[in-house]
Amino acid sequence: MSVYDHGFARVTGAVPIVSIADPATNTERTVELVRAAADDGAALVVFPELGLCGYSIDDLFHQDAVIDACLTGLASIVEASRGLRPVITVGLPMRVGDGLYNCAAVVHDGGILGIVPKSYLPNYREFYEQRFFAAARDAPVTTATVLGQQVPFGADLIFEATDVEGFSVHVEICEDGWVPIPPSTWAALAGATVLVNLSGSPVTVGKEGYRKALCTSHSARCVAAHVYVAAGFGESTTDLAWDGDALISENGTLLARSDLFAMDAAMITADIDLDRLRQERMRMISLRDQVGDFADELKPLRRIRFTLGPDTTLGSDTAAGSDTAAGDILRREVPRFPFVPADSADRDARCREVGNIQVQGLAARLRATGIDKIAIGVSGGLDSTLALLVAVDTFDRLGLPRENILAYTMPGFATGTATLRRAHVLMDTLGVSGSEIDIRPSCEQMLADLGHPYAAGEKVYDVTFENVQAGERTSHLFRLANHHGAIVLGTGDLSELALGWCTYGVGDQMSHYNVNSSVPKTLIQHLIRWMIATGAYSAETTEVLTEILDDVISPELVPAGDDGRIQSTEDTVGPYELHDFFLYYVTRFGYRPDKVAYLASQAWGDRDRGAWSELIGDDRRNQYDTDTIRHWLGVFLKRFMGNQFKRSAMPNGPKIGSGGSLSPRGDWRSPSDASARVWLDAL
């Protein structure tokens, strides 16, 4: 198995050292990098604009000796490509008819798939390309004779692999990507998924940030991968400088970037997710609408089909300390926590934004109802703690007294002394109206009415025993809200909704409004860690928040066993960090189970690979083998498909993230009686 078996394609940007006006030397360096990319399993390798002679040779472009030497160099590259997998794009000047064109030659396995001339020639400031070249629109032909063979010629070529689904390449050159409507925009609408830009761009102050913004935003707007490679060391410094900037982007995300101003040859590599691009385009009806609007303009684009060929370079040797094959390791970051950035600056911004969304949602609901009080159950666990903190922030911003937050802790048969104490400390230190209601008498009455064995003294702790307690808490909250003119603030999170780990109806599934309904468990943990790190709370509150993070996640509905072990949610349903990972990729992208398992193995298979948030201690940095991942993915799929009925009736709550909503009125609409078989069979 390799990355290609899971819907990825490996692409490479190569920046050789340039020897000015010396195509023979540049050809040798190009071939070396092509072979290195082929050995690395690349499907595509991209070189800079006019890389066979150098971008900065000015009037030497018109010297027949240079033009002929470039063509000889191209012949050597074509021959060297024989038997190699990658598609190669190299830049050179080329005569076609009476014109000289700034071209990209697209080479594969001993042949030329096509020649792409530059469409837009800059002729301002330091650029004088119209002095040297004709533009693509000026060409009177659609084919050209190159090295004795007729090949497609034009800016309207899309190169499609027949054996790698979704690998469809369009090539443009430098300025083509800087105009308001780049040629690659039309190609993307016509189905191109990998947009390539060969560039000779010199560097000036501020251009580094502009290039990044240009490339990533273009990949986002076109829902495509984008490979950009600029000229580097060796170009003439008569009046300019060159930084060898190379970037690989995917749908707005920067996957890889070269070290700028390197004085050696450089390569960057990333595995682009063709499945992701396909899924995004399939979902974006607005994109399909625009395809329809311009169908007549798109139909003439020419499709050049080729067979990429089998991959023989990505081996199956197992990497040390991991059950992931070395050749199967992705060249891209797969975050362990897809809902939370590991980088501290990004995480701070994300956590602040999540909090603002929750607060705004609750504030708007209170204003709309004209109600200025809430009733909330506080257990001393993660979810109710976050909801309480959000409520406090909301009331502060609205200028409402914190006493209007009616917080109740309601101990049951299995409530621990530690969690009960934490609930009281939170309520006291935050200045809300805190109360304790012992639900055991009402639960005992209910169990007796039911004729449950527990009422006769038997230690039967079944689902009825658990749900009676969950139901009593919710029933009390609703009646308390009636009594005090308040709304019930829900506390259950997205992860519990996904797994169905909540009591339906008269239970924790129900509330008047739920600020946590789109927040997964792992994000709640990160939010509380972040809140601690901000120093926003008193020492006593902070100490309790830390205890809550360190404690076992438990509904505390079943008394501890003879060994003293308390009920653990994750012992029953599995690790939330895995389930949140599964949830993101199943609902956000619709991936097949085998791909979800593969991605989970990339993220969680080796604790020493990939970035961790510094807020997560070493003792919580877990790893899981493939069998464990597949087991819990099976559990997730069964529970997720089997509990849609709970989500179909879920209360209102604000959507937090693009992969984080199961509202039947928003992102996730599914029948309540669908079978999980197709996913389990695929797994």
N, C-alpha and C positions, 0 to 999 in steps of 0.2 A: 504494500500500500504506500502511496505517496500523496503529496499535497494535491495532486491532480485528481486523485480518486475522490476528493472531498469538495470539488467545485472551485478550487483555486488554480491560479496560473502564476508562475514566477516570472517577473519582469525585472530587467536590469538597465540601469543608466550608466554608461561608460564615458569617462572623461580622460582621453589619452593626453600625454604631453605632445604638443604640436611642434612640428618642425616647419617653419615658414617656407612656403613654396617648394616643399620637398615631398611630393606624393609617395615616393617609394618608401621613405622612412615612415611616413604616417600610415601607410598601408601595413607595414610590418607590425607597428604598434596596435593597429586596429585588429589585425588577425590574432595577436596574442590575447587581447581582451575578449574577443569573440570565443576563443577556445576556453578561456577561463570561465566565461558565462555558461558555455555549453556544459562544461564539467560540473557546474553548480546546478544544473537542471533548469536553466532558464528557457522560457518559451519565446522571449523577445529581448533583444539587446539594442539599445538606442544610443547613437553617437551624436556629437554636436553638428551644427550647421557648417557646411563646407569644410568638414573635418579632414578630408583627404589632402587639402592644400593649405588650409588655414583661412579663417574668415577675413583677416586683416591684410590681405596682399594687394588690395586696391587695383591699380591698372594692370597688375600682373595676371588678373583674371583673363585678360584678352590675349595673352601669349599662348600661341598654339602649343608650345612645348609643355606648358603647365596643364592645359586642357587634355592633351594627349596622355600625359603621365597619369592624370587622374583616372582616365578611362582604363589605362593599363592596371592601375591599382585596383579599380573595381573588378577587373577580370580576375585578379589574384584573390580578392575577397570571395568572389563567386565560387572559384575553385576550392578555396579553403573551407567554404560552408558545406561542401558535399559530405553527406553522412552526419551532419550536425543538426541538432534539433531546433535551435533558435531561429526565429525570423530576425533579420539584421537590417537596421536602417542606418545608412551612411550618407553623408552630405558631400556633394561635389558639383562643380560647374559642368554643364553639359550642353553641347550644341544640338539643337533640333531644328532642322530647316535652316533658316537664315538667322535664327535667334540663339542667344546664349541664355540659359536658364539656371537659376539657383535651385538645385534639385536634391531630393532625397531618393536614393535608390533602395528599394525594398527587396532584399535578397533572402532566398531560402533554399537550402539543400541543393546547391549547384545550379540554381537558376535565378532569374530576376522576375519577381512577381509583378513589378510595376515601377514606374518612375513618377514621382510627384514633384511638380514644379511649384515654386513659391508664388502665392497669389498676390500678396501685398508687399511692395518694395518700399521701405522707408527712404525718404529723401529729405531729411531735415536734421538740424543740428549736426551730430557727428556722422550721420548716415548719408551715403551717396549711392545707394544700390541701383537706382535707375540709370546711373552712368554706365553700369556694367551689364545689367540683366534685363531681359524681357519678363513680363508678368505672365502668369498662367493663362489669363484670359486672352493673351495675344497669340497663343499657339494655334496654328491652323490645322493641327492634327490631333487625333486621339490615341494614336499609337506611334511609337518611335522605334527605329532600328538601333539596337544597342548590342554591341559585341556580336553582331551577325544574326540577332534574333529580333523578331517583332514583339514588343512588350507594350502593355497599356501605359498611356501617358496622360496625366491630368491630375487635377486636385480633387476629382470626384470619385476616387477609388477607395473601396472598403475591402479589406483583406480578411476573409472569413475562414477559420479553421473548420474542417469537416469532422474532426475527431475530438475536439475539445469544445463542449457545448458553451456557447456564449462568448467565445474568444474571437472578437471581431475588431479589427484594428483600422484606425484612420490616422493618416500622417499629414501634418502641416509643418510649416517652417517659420520659426521666430515671430516676425511681425504679424503673421496670420493669426496668432493667438492674442494679439494686443488690440485688434480692431473690435468695434462694438458687436459685430456678428461674425465670429470666426468661422471658417469653413467647417471646422470640426463640430460646430453646433448642428449644422444640417446633417452631418454624418451620424451624430448621436441620435437625432430624431429618426434617422433611417435604420438605426439598430447597432451602430458601432459602440462597443463597450470600453475599448481601450484607445484613448486619444493620445497621440504622440506628437511632441513638438521638439524638433531639432533647432537649437538656438545658437546664435553667435553673440548673444547679448554681452556687451562690456559692462563693467560694474561702475557705479557711481554711488555716492552716499545716499542711503535710503532705499536703494533698489532691492536689497535683500528682502526687506519686509514687503515691498510691493510685489515682487515675484511670487512670494509665498501666498499672498492674498489673491493674486490673479489665478494661480494654478489651483489652489484649493477651492476657490469659489467657482471656477469654471467646471471643476469635476463635480461640485455639488449641483450646479444648475443643470448640467447635462446628465446627472445620475450616471457617472462613468468613472473609470480609472483614468488617470492622466500622468503621463511620463514626460518630464521636461528635462532636457540636458543642454547646458550652455558651454561655450568654449572656455578653455582653461589655460593653464600655464604653457607658455611658449608662443602665444599670439603676440603680435608686435605691440610694443609699448611706446611707439612713436608719440602718440597723443592719447592713448587710452590704457586702461588696465582691465584684467580678466580674472574672474574668481572661480570658474569651473563649477558653477552652481548646478546641481542636479536634484530634482525633486520627484517623488512618486506620491500621488494623492489618490484618494478613493472617496467619492461622494462627500467631499468636504473635509475629509480627514487626511492629514499629512502622515504617510506611512514611513517615509525614509527621506533623508536629505544628506547631501555630501558635506564634507568638511570644506568650508570655503578657503580659497587661496592656497590650496595644497600645491606642492611643487613636484608631486609624483602623480603617476596615473592613478585614477580612482574609479571604483565601481560602487554603486548602491543597488541593493536588491530588496524587493518586497514581494510577497505573495498576495495578489489581488483576489478578492472574493467575488467570483463571477455569479455565484448563486445570490449573493446579496444584491448585486446590481439588477439581476433579473427580477428578484422579488420586489424591489423598490419600484422598478418601472411598471411591473404588472399592477401594483397597487395605485400608482399615481394616475388616476383617470384624467387629470388636467394635462399631463404629458401626452397621453393618448389623444386627447382632444386636439392638441397642437399638431401632432402627427397628421391627424385628419385634415386640419386646416391647410397644411402644406404638402399634402400627398402628391400633388402634381409635380411639385419641385423636387420631391424626394425620389420619385420613381426612376428618373434617369440616372441616378447614382449607380456606378458600376460596381459589381461585387466580384472580387477575385477570390476564388475558392482554392484552398490548398490543404494538404494533409500534414499536420505538424509532425506526426510520427511518434512511435513509442518512446517513453522516457526510460533510458537505461542508466541514468546517473544517480538517481536517488535510491540509495541502498536501504536495506532493512536491518542493518546492525543496530542493536539496542544501545542507546546512550547510557553511559555510566550513571548509576543511581536512579534510573528511571525505567519504566516499562514502555516508554515511547521510543519508537525506532528513530535513529539519528537522522535518517533521510526523510522522516515524517514530521520533523519539527518545523513549524511555520516560521517564515521570515516576516513576521508582523507581531505586534503585541496583542495578546488576547487577555484582556483584563479579567482578573479573578472576580472582581466585583463590578459588573457592567453598569450598575446604577450609580457607582461612586468612583470618581477619578482618584488614582493613587497620588498624583502630584498635589502637593500641599496648596499651591496657589489656586489650581483648578478646583480642588476640593472645597476650599474656603468659599469660593464664589458659588459653587453648586449648593453647598449646605445653606448658605445665606438665601439663595434663591428659593430653595425648597421651603424654608421657613416662611418666607414672604408669601409664597403661594398659599400655604396652609392658613396663615393669618388673614390674608385678603379674602379667602373663601369663607372663613367663619365670620369675619366682620361683615361681609356682604349679606350673609344669611341672617345674621342678627338684625341688621338694619331693615332688610326686606320684611321680616316678620314683626318688627317692632318690639321684639322681646329682648330684654337686657339681662337675662340670667340663663345659666346652663346648669344641668345636672350631669355629673360625670362620676363613674366608678373608678376608684384608684386602688389598684391591687398591690402596688410596690414592684411591679414588673415593667418591662421595657415599653410596651405599647401605651399603657395608660399614663406612664410617666411623660412620654413625648406629647401626648394629647393634652395633658395638664399644662405642660410648659407652653405649648402653642396657645392654649386658652388664656394663660396669664399674659402673654405677649399681646394677644388680641385685645383683651380688656384694657391693658395699659394704653395701647394706641388709640382706642376708642374713648379713652377718658372715663371708663366705667370702673367702679370700685371692685377690687379683687374679691371682696366679700360676696359679690354676686355670683361667684363661681362656687356652686354647691357641690362639694366633693365628698364622696362617701366611700369608705372602705368597708367591705362586707365579708368578714371572715366566714369560711365554711368548714367542712369536716377535715380538710387537709391544709388549711392555711397555716403557714409556718410563722413562728414568732418573729423571725428576721424580716420577712416581707411585710408583716403587719406593722412592725416598728418603722420600717422604711416609708410605708404609706403615710403614717402619722407625721413623721419628720418632714416629708415633702409638703404635706398640707399645711403644717404649722409654719415652716420656714418661708413658704411662698405667700403666706398671708391670705389664703382662701378660707372659705367657711367649711371646715372639716368636721365630719361626723363619722361615727362607727355604728353599723347596724349588723348585729349577729343574725345571719340568715339560717342558722341551724334549726331553730324551732319551727320555722315555716317549712323548711325542707323535710324535717321529720314528719310533720303533718301531711305533707304531700306524699311522701313515701308510704306512710301508713294508709292514706286514702287509696293508693295504688295497690296495696297489698304486696309491696316490695319486700324481699327477704331481709333487707337491712333493718326494716322496722321491727322484725322479730329477733334481732340480735345477730343475724348472720353477716359475715364479712363478705358481702357480695358487692363488688365495686364495678358494676357494668356501665354501659353507656347511659342507661336510664338514671343511675345513681349520679353520674357526672352532669347530665343535662338538667336534672332537677335543680342542681345548684346554679348552673349558668342561667337557667330560666328564672329562678327566683331573683337573682341579682338584676336582670334586665327588667323584670316586672316591677320590682321596687323602684328602679330608676324612672320608669315611665310614670308611675303613680306619684312619685316625688316631684317630677317635673310638672305634672298636672296641678299638684297641690301648691307649688310655689310659683307658677307662671313662668316656667323655664322650658328649654328644649334639652333633650338628651344628646350629649355629645358622645359619639361612638369612638372606640379606641382600637378596634381590630384592624390588622394591617393587610396589605396586598398579598403577602406570602400565605397567610392563613386563608384568605379567600381563594387563592389558587389551589391550595391543597384541600379545601373544604374543612379546614381545622377550626370550625366555629359552629355554634349551636344555632340552628335555623329558627327564624321567626321570633318566638319568645326566648331569646338568647343573645349572645354577643354579636351575632350577625346583624342585628337590628338596632337602629337609632334614628334620631331625627336628622342628624348630619354627622358625617364622619371625616375628620381631617386626615386620617391615616389610611383611607381606603385605597390610595394609589401609592403608598409608601411601603416598599418591601422591608422585611425584617433586617437585612444587612444594612440598608440605608438608615433605618432607625438607630441601629447600633452606632453607625458612623456619625449621625447627627448628634447623638448624646455625647460621644467622644469629643466631637467638635465643640459642643456647648461647654463642656468641661474645660477644653483648651482655651476658650475665649476668656475665661475668668469672669463670666457674667453673673455668677451666683455666689452666695455666701459659702463659707468654708463648710458649714454643716450640710447644706444642700449638695455641694460638690462631692462630699464624702459619700453621701447616700447614692448619688448618681454613679459613682465609681463602683459601689457595691452591687448595684443593679446590673451593670455591665458584666461584672465578674461572676454573677450567679447563674445557675442552671436555668434554662428557659423551661418553665413549667406552668401548666394551667392550675396546679394545686387543687385538683378535684378528687384525687385518690390518696388516702393516707399513706404515709411512708411504710415500706415493708419491714419485715423483721430485721433486715440488715441495715435499716435506717436510710436506705436510698429513697429519695423523693421521686415523684413522677417526673419523667423527662420527656418533653415533646420530641426532641431530636432522636431519642432512642426509639421512638415509635414511628415517626414519619421520615426521619433522616435529617442530615445536616441542612440547615437553612441556607448556608452559603452555596451549596450545590443546587438546591431547589430554586433559589433566586436566579442562578445562572441558567438553569433549564428554562425557567419561566421567561426570561428575557429573549432567548433565542427561538423558543417555540412560538411565542405570541408576536414578537416584534418582526421576525423574519420568516416564520413558517418553515424552518429548516427540517429536513428529514432527521429522524432520531439518531441515525448513525453519524451524521455530521455534528449534531449537538453533543454527542458523546465524544467525538474526536476533538471538538473545540474545548470541551471540559477537560479532557486529558492534557491538552496544550496548556490550559490555564492552571490546572490543579495537580498535574502529574508529578511535578517536581517543585518543591517549595523554594528551591534556590534559583529557579528560573523566573524572570519577570519581576516587576516592581511591586513592592508592598507599601502601604501607607505606614508612615512612622508612628501613627497612633495605634497600630496593632502590634501588641507585644510578641516576642519570639515564641512564647508558649502557645499562641493562638494561630501561628502560621502553619496551617495544615497542608497535607498533600494526600491524594487518593489515587489508588491504582485503578486500572481500567475496569476490572470486575466490579469494584465498589461503585464506580461511577455508573456503569450500566445497570446495576441493581437498583440504585436509587432513582435513576431516570425512569426505569420501569414503574416504580412506585409513583413517581410524579405523574406519569402519563395516565395511569389508572385513576388516581385521585383527581387529577385535573379534569378529565373527561367525565368522571362520575359525579361531580359536584357543581355542575353548571347551574342547576336549579337554585342554588344559594346565591349565585352571582346575578341571576336573572331578576332577583327581587332585592338587590342590594340598595341601601339608601344613597342619597346624594353625597358627593364629596368631590373636591377639586382634583383634576388630573395633574400629576406631577411631572412625569417624563414621557418621552416618546415610546418607551417600552414598558410603561408602568400604569396601565389602566385596564381594568376588566369590567368597566361599566357597560351594561347592555344598552345604554343610551349613547355610548361613545365608541371606544376602540374595539370592543370585543362583543360580537353578536353571534351567538351560537345556540343551537337547539339544546334543550335540557336533557334530551334522551339519546344523544349521539353515542355511538360505540367507540371504544378506544382501540378496537382490533387492528385497524390499518396501521396505527403508530406502533403498536406492540409487535405486529408482524414485521414491520420494517426494522425495529430494534433487534 
